[in-house]
Amino acid sequence: MQNCRKFAEHLWNNFLGGQSSTRPLGNAVLDGIDFAIVTGSTQHWDELAKAISEYGKQKKIYLSAAPQCPFPDKWLSSAIETGHFDYIWVQFYNNPPCQYNGNTENLKTYWNKWIGTKAGQVFLGLPAAPEAAGSGYISPNVLISEVLPFINGSSKYGGVMIWSKFYDKGYSTAIKAHV
Protein backbone atom coordinates (compact mmCIF):
# COMPACT_ATOMS: atom_id res chain seq x y z
CA MET A 1 0.00 0.00 0.00
CA GLN A 2 2.88 2.37 0.75
CA ASN A 3 4.15 2.07 -2.84
CA CYS A 4 0.66 2.81 -4.16
CA ARG A 5 0.46 5.95 -2.02
CA LYS A 6 3.87 7.09 -3.29
CA PHE A 7 2.86 6.47 -6.90
CA ALA A 8 -0.46 8.28 -6.40
CA GLU A 9 1.48 11.21 -4.92
CA HIS A 10 3.77 11.18 -7.98
CA LEU A 11 0.75 11.21 -10.32
CA TRP A 12 -0.87 14.02 -8.32
CA ASN A 13 2.23 16.20 -8.30
CA ASN A 14 3.33 15.57 -11.88
CA PHE A 15 0.06 15.31 -13.82
CA LEU A 16 -2.93 16.30 -11.73
CA GLY A 17 -3.33 19.24 -9.33
CA GLY A 18 -0.11 19.07 -7.32
CA GLN A 19 3.22 20.82 -7.65
CA SER A 20 6.52 19.54 -8.99
CA SER A 21 9.53 20.97 -10.77
CA THR A 22 9.52 17.93 -13.07
CA ARG A 23 6.02 18.13 -14.58
CA PRO A 24 6.46 16.50 -18.02
CA LEU A 25 3.48 18.40 -19.46
CA GLY A 26 4.52 21.76 -18.02
CA ASN A 27 1.63 23.70 -16.50
CA ALA A 28 -1.02 21.41 -18.04
CA VAL A 29 -3.25 19.85 -15.39
CA LEU A 30 -5.05 16.62 -16.21
CA ASP A 31 -8.42 15.86 -14.64
CA GLY A 32 -8.15 12.10 -14.42
CA ILE A 33 -6.37 8.80 -14.83
CA ASP A 34 -7.39 5.89 -17.07
CA PHE A 35 -6.48 2.36 -16.04
CA ALA A 36 -5.85 0.44 -19.28
CA ILE A 37 -4.14 -2.65 -17.88
CA VAL A 38 -3.93 -5.78 -20.04
CA THR A 39 -0.73 -7.43 -18.87
CA GLY A 40 1.58 -7.64 -15.89
CA SER A 41 0.51 -7.98 -12.32
CA THR A 42 -3.09 -8.31 -11.20
CA GLN A 43 -2.24 -6.95 -7.76
CA HIS A 44 -2.57 -3.53 -6.11
CA TRP A 45 -4.66 -1.72 -8.75
CA ASP A 46 -7.41 -1.39 -6.14
CA GLU A 47 -4.97 0.18 -3.69
CA LEU A 48 -3.77 2.61 -6.34
CA ALA A 49 -7.34 3.62 -7.21
CA LYS A 50 -8.07 4.29 -3.53
CA ALA A 51 -4.84 6.29 -3.11
CA ILE A 52 -5.52 8.45 -6.19
CA SER A 53 -9.10 9.02 -5.03
CA GLU A 54 -7.82 10.50 -1.78
CA TYR A 55 -6.52 13.46 -3.79
CA GLY A 56 -10.05 13.95 -5.11
CA LYS A 57 -10.87 15.71 -1.85
CA GLN A 58 -8.74 18.62 -3.11
CA LYS A 59 -9.93 18.59 -6.74
CA LYS A 60 -12.22 16.24 -8.68
CA ILE A 61 -10.16 13.46 -10.23
CA TYR A 62 -11.93 11.24 -12.71
CA LEU A 63 -10.98 7.58 -12.71
CA SER A 64 -11.75 5.41 -15.68
CA ALA A 65 -10.79 1.91 -16.72
CA ALA A 66 -10.77 -0.08 -19.95
CA PRO A 67 -11.41 -3.69 -18.92
CA GLN A 68 -11.82 -6.58 -21.33
CA CYS A 69 -15.40 -7.89 -21.54
CA PRO A 70 -14.85 -11.34 -19.97
CA PHE A 71 -16.21 -10.92 -16.46
CA PRO A 72 -14.64 -10.32 -14.05
CA ASP A 73 -11.69 -8.62 -15.71
CA LYS A 74 -8.47 -10.41 -14.80
CA TRP A 75 -6.49 -7.24 -14.01
CA LEU A 76 -9.00 -4.58 -13.02
CA SER A 77 -11.84 -6.34 -11.22
CA SER A 78 -10.71 -5.51 -7.68
CA ALA A 79 -9.97 -1.91 -8.64
CA ILE A 80 -13.37 -1.40 -10.27
CA GLU A 81 -15.11 -2.88 -7.24
CA THR A 82 -13.63 -0.14 -5.00
CA GLY A 83 -16.42 2.10 -6.28
CA HIS A 84 -13.96 4.87 -7.18
CA PHE A 85 -14.33 4.61 -10.97
CA ASP A 86 -16.49 7.17 -12.71
CA TYR A 87 -16.41 5.42 -16.08
CA ILE A 88 -15.48 2.05 -17.51
CA TRP A 89 -15.01 1.52 -21.24
CA VAL A 90 -15.61 -2.23 -21.56
CA GLN A 91 -13.89 -3.67 -24.63
CA PHE A 92 -16.52 -5.84 -26.29
CA TYR A 93 -14.16 -6.89 -29.07
CA ASN A 94 -11.23 -9.30 -29.45
CA ASN A 95 -12.94 -11.42 -26.77
CA PRO A 96 -15.03 -14.22 -28.36
CA PRO A 97 -16.88 -15.28 -25.16
CA CYS A 98 -18.64 -11.93 -24.80
CA GLN A 99 -18.46 -10.05 -28.09
CA TYR A 100 -20.89 -9.90 -30.99
CA ASN A 101 -20.51 -13.02 -33.11
CA GLY A 102 -23.47 -12.93 -35.44
CA ASN A 103 -25.96 -12.70 -32.59
CA THR A 104 -26.20 -10.42 -29.60
CA GLU A 105 -26.90 -12.88 -26.78
CA ASN A 106 -23.35 -13.18 -25.39
CA LEU A 107 -22.86 -9.43 -25.53
CA LYS A 108 -26.14 -8.82 -23.69
CA THR A 109 -25.32 -11.41 -21.04
CA TYR A 110 -21.96 -9.81 -20.31
CA TRP A 111 -23.37 -6.28 -20.49
CA ASN A 112 -25.70 -7.23 -17.64
CA LYS A 113 -22.72 -8.44 -15.63
CA TRP A 114 -20.80 -5.19 -16.18
CA ILE A 115 -23.66 -2.91 -15.16
CA GLY A 116 -23.75 -4.79 -11.86
CA THR A 117 -20.31 -3.47 -10.89
CA LYS A 118 -19.67 -0.50 -8.61
CA ALA A 119 -18.51 1.67 -11.54
CA GLY A 120 -20.37 4.89 -12.25
CA GLN A 121 -21.13 4.68 -15.97
CA VAL A 122 -20.46 1.80 -18.36
CA PHE A 123 -19.60 2.35 -22.02
CA LEU A 124 -19.89 -0.29 -24.74
CA GLY A 125 -16.46 -0.47 -26.41
CA LEU A 126 -16.58 -1.44 -30.09
CA PRO A 127 -14.27 -1.37 -33.12
CA ALA A 128 -15.05 1.37 -35.64
CA ALA A 129 -14.46 -1.00 -38.56
CA PRO A 130 -13.78 -4.70 -39.10
CA GLU A 131 -10.07 -3.98 -39.56
CA ALA A 132 -9.87 -2.00 -36.27
CA ALA A 133 -9.91 -5.24 -34.25
CA GLY A 134 -9.41 -8.94 -34.74
CA SER A 135 -13.06 -9.72 -33.98
CA GLY A 136 -16.25 -8.33 -32.50
CA TYR A 137 -17.25 -5.76 -35.13
CA ILE A 138 -20.96 -4.86 -35.07
CA SER A 139 -22.43 -3.08 -38.08
CA PRO A 140 -24.14 0.24 -37.28
CA ASN A 141 -27.51 -1.24 -38.32
CA VAL A 142 -27.23 -4.16 -35.88
CA LEU A 143 -25.97 -1.89 -33.13
CA ILE A 144 -28.88 0.52 -33.60
CA SER A 145 -31.61 -2.10 -34.00
CA GLU A 146 -30.52 -4.90 -31.63
CA VAL A 147 -27.97 -3.69 -29.10
CA LEU A 148 -28.68 -0.06 -28.22
CA PRO A 149 -32.36 -0.62 -27.39
CA PHE A 150 -31.24 -3.26 -24.89
CA ILE A 151 -28.33 -1.44 -23.23
CA ASN A 152 -29.41 2.19 -23.15
CA GLY A 153 -32.21 1.43 -20.70
CA SER A 154 -29.64 0.77 -17.99
CA SER A 155 -29.13 3.50 -15.41
CA LYS A 156 -25.36 2.94 -15.80
CA TYR A 157 -25.35 3.27 -19.59
CA GLY A 158 -22.80 5.94 -20.49
CA GLY A 159 -22.60 5.55 -24.24
CA VAL A 160 -20.45 3.85 -26.85
CA MET A 161 -16.66 3.96 -26.99
CA ILE A 162 -15.24 3.53 -30.50
CA TRP A 163 -11.79 2.09 -31.24
CA SER A 164 -10.17 3.90 -32.98
CA LYS A 165 -10.55 7.30 -34.63
CA PHE A 166 -8.08 6.18 -37.29
CA TYR A 167 -10.56 3.53 -38.48
CA ASP A 168 -13.72 5.59 -37.99
CA LYS A 169 -14.77 6.36 -41.55
CA GLY A 170 -18.40 7.11 -40.72
CA TYR A 171 -19.25 4.65 -37.94
CA SER A 172 -19.63 7.31 -35.24
CA THR A 173 -21.67 9.51 -37.58
CA ALA A 174 -24.00 6.58 -38.36
CA ILE A 175 -24.73 5.82 -34.70
CA LYS A 176 -24.51 9.30 -33.13
CA ALA A 177 -28.24 10.07 -33.12
CA HIS A 178 -28.98 6.73 -31.45
CA VAL A 179 -26.51 6.65 -28.59
Disulfide bonds with the S-S distance in Angstrom:
Cys69-Cys98 1.92
